[in-house]
Amino acid sequence: NKPYEKESVDLKKIVASLREIFYNKIKDKVEIVIEIEENFTLEANIGFVTQILLNLISNSIDAIKDNGIIKVIAKNNEQKKYVIVSDNGTGIPGENIENIFNAFFTTKEVGKGTGLGLYIVKDMVMKLNWQINVRSELNKGTDFIITI
């Protein structure tokens, strides 16, 4: 396991650029809200952080029917930092929660997903020595909580 280059990461800038990338897909359907604490700093591999957020936001967009809100929240809490991607989409059924990070697991129709997005997220989170957890409620939404 080789070390990965770390640099100061501007989360607001990454999320703003992802919002631009997804604009045509979400313009009338989803709002992406950035809630990052003023004193929040992050030293990490920028490519990994971008890929993690890209996959989590993409999944959130797919889980939202109409009038959706995706929040990207970053906050400091005592010794830890948290990055949370939260949505008000359809939620994840309980029987699927334990499988969502497995390679090739997908609930999307054929041709709509590979089942690799969350697998890649989990892999990159682990390579950064972070942790990821999920909280989900059917028809209320899902929170992916990354602990740094």
C-alpha positions in Angstrom: 0.0 0.0 0.0 1.9 3.1 -1.2 1.2 6.5 0.3 -0.9 8.8 -1.7 -0.1 12.4 -2.3 -1.9 14.7 0.1 -2.6 18.4 -0.4 -5.0 21.0 1.0 -8.4 20.2 -0.4 -11.0 23.0 -1.0 -14.3 21.0 -0.5 -16.4 24.0 -1.6 -14.6 24.2 -4.9 -14.9 20.5 -5.5 -18.6 20.4 -4.8 -19.2 23.6 -6.8 -17.5 22.0 -9.8 -19.5 18.8 -9.4 -22.7 20.8 -9.3 -21.7 22.3 -12.6 -21.0 18.8 -14.1 -24.4 17.5 -13.0 -26.3 20.7 -13.9 -28.1 19.5 -17.0 -29.2 16.3 -15.2 -30.5 18.1 -12.1 -31.4 21.7 -13.0 -35.2 21.4 -12.4 -35.1 18.4 -10.1 -32.3 18.7 -7.4 -30.6 21.4 -5.5 -27.1 20.8 -4.2 -26.5 22.7 -1.0 -23.0 23.2 0.4 -22.7 23.5 4.2 -19.1 23.6 5.1 -17.9 25.1 8.4 -15.7 28.2 8.0 -12.7 26.7 9.8 -12.9 23.3 8.1 -9.7 22.1 6.5 -8.8 18.9 4.9 -5.4 17.4 3.9 -6.0 14.5 1.5 -5.6 13.2 -2.0 -7.7 15.5 -4.1 -8.5 12.9 -6.7 -9.8 10.5 -4.1 -12.0 13.2 -2.5 -13.4 14.2 -5.8 -14.2 10.6 -6.8 -15.8 9.9 -3.5 -18.1 13.0 -3.7 -18.8 12.4 -7.4 -20.1 8.9 -6.7 -22.1 9.8 -3.6 -23.7 12.8 -5.2 -24.5 10.8 -8.4 -26.2 8.1 -6.3 -28.1 10.8 -4.4 -29.3 12.3 -7.7 -30.5 8.9 -8.9 -32.4 8.3 -5.6 -34.4 11.6 -5.9 -37.7 11.7 -7.8 -38.5 15.5 -7.8 -37.8 18.5 -5.6 -34.7 17.0 -4.2 -32.1 18.4 -1.9 -28.6 17.0 -1.6 -26.5 18.5 1.2 -22.7 18.2 1.4 -21.9 19.0 5.0 -18.4 19.3 6.4 -17.8 20.0 10.1 -15.3 19.6 12.9 -16.4 17.8 16.0 -13.8 17.6 18.8 -10.9 15.4 17.5 -12.7 14.3 14.3 -13.9 15.8 11.1 -17.0 14.7 9.2 -18.1 15.0 5.6 -21.7 14.1 5.1 -23.6 13.6 1.8 -27.3 13.7 2.7 -30.3 13.5 0.4 -34.1 13.4 0.7 -34.4 10.6 -1.9 -36.1 7.2 -1.8 -33.8 5.7 0.8 -32.1 2.3 0.9 -34.1 -0.8 1.9 -32.8 -2.4 5.1 -32.0 -5.7 3.3 -29.7 -3.8 0.9 -27.7 -1.8 3.4 -25.2 -4.5 4.2 -24.5 -5.0 0.4 -24.2 -1.5 -0.9 -20.4 -1.4 -0.7 -20.0 -4.8 -2.4 -18.6 -4.8 -6.0 -21.2 -5.2 -8.6 -24.2 -4.9 -6.2 -26.8 -2.6 -7.7 -30.5 -2.1 -7.5 -30.6 0.0 -10.7 -32.1 -1.3 -13.9 -29.7 -2.9 -16.4 -27.7 -0.3 -18.2 -28.2 2.4 -15.4 -25.4 1.4 -13.0 -22.5 -1.0 -12.7 -22.6 -1.5 -8.9 -19.1 -0.1 -8.6 -19.7 3.4 -7.4 -20.0 2.7 -3.7 -17.4 0.0 -3.9 -14.9 2.6 -5.2 -16.0 5.0 -2.5 -15.4 2.5 0.2 -12.0 1.6 -1.3 -10.8 5.2 -1.4 -12.2 6.0 2.0 -10.2 3.0 3.4 -7.0 4.1 1.5 -7.3 7.5 3.2 -7.7 5.7 6.6 -11.1 7.2 7.0 -14.4 5.5 7.8 -17.8 5.6 6.1 -21.2 4.8 7.5 -24.7 5.0 6.1 -28.0 5.9 7.6 -31.1 5.5 5.5 -34.9 5.6 5.9 -37.3 4.6 3.2 -39.0 7.6 1.5 -37.0 10.0 3.7 -33.5 9.8 2.4 -29.9 8.7 3.0 -26.9 10.1 4.8 -23.4 8.9 4.0 -21.2 9.9 6.9 -17.4 10.0 6.4 -15.3 10.2 9.5 -11.9 11.6 9.1 
